[in-house]
Amino acid sequence: MKLLKYPLDELDLEFILEIQNRLKQHFGDRASIILLNSGLLERMIEDPNYVYHYDEAYWVERIKNNYESKQNTVS
């Protein structure tokens, strides 16, 4: 994924960074990788109205739950 080709603006980046900062509280240094692998950035490009329909707290919980669910199925 090459973020430079996507039309993200300053507000998008603030939204993403807030989610990343909240994920850091749960996952520490792994937060960035977990966020990148979550599919949220691709969804933001494809359907920003859907993403912005929910707040940062929703996305943090969704990403956290999906990640933990995947980890539980692997172990």
N, C-alpha and C positions, 0 to 999 in steps of 0.2 A: 504494500500500500504506500503510495507516494502522496503524502498530505499536501505537498506544494501544488499539485494539480487541482486540488479541490477548492471550491470557492468559500472558504471559511472566513468570516469577518471577526472583528474584535469581540463582539458579543458572544459569538460561538465559542471562541477561545476562552473567554471568561467562564462560560457555562461548563466547558470541558475541564478547565483547571479546578473549578469548585468541586466537581465530581471526583477528580483525581485526588484532591486534598482530603476529601472525606474518606475515600478508599484507603488512603495512607493510614488513617486511624485504625483500620482493620487489618491491613495487609503489609504495612511498612513499605519497604523498597520495591516490593512486587507489584504495587498498585499501578504503576505505569504500564507494565506488561499485561496485567489483567484487564485494564481499560482498553488497551489496543486490541486485545484478543476478544473482547466482549461483543464486537460488532456495532457498538454504539456510534462510532465515527462514520461508518458506512451508512448506517441508518439515518444519521443526521444529514448526510449529503443527499440520500435518496428521498427522504421524507421529513424535512425539518418541522413541518407542522405537527406531525405525530410526536417527534421528540420533544418539542416545546410545549406540547399539551400537558406534559408531566414536569414536575419540578426536579431539582437535583437530588433531593432525598429519595424520591421514587427510583431514580436510575441507580443510585448507590445501592439501595436494597435489592433491586433487580439484578444488578451485576454481581453483587455479593452472593445472593442466593443461587444464581446460575453457576458461579464459580465453585461454590461449596458443594453443590449438587454434583457437578462433574467430578470433583475430587473424591466424593463418596462412592461414586460408581467405579472409579479407577481402583480404589483400594479394596 
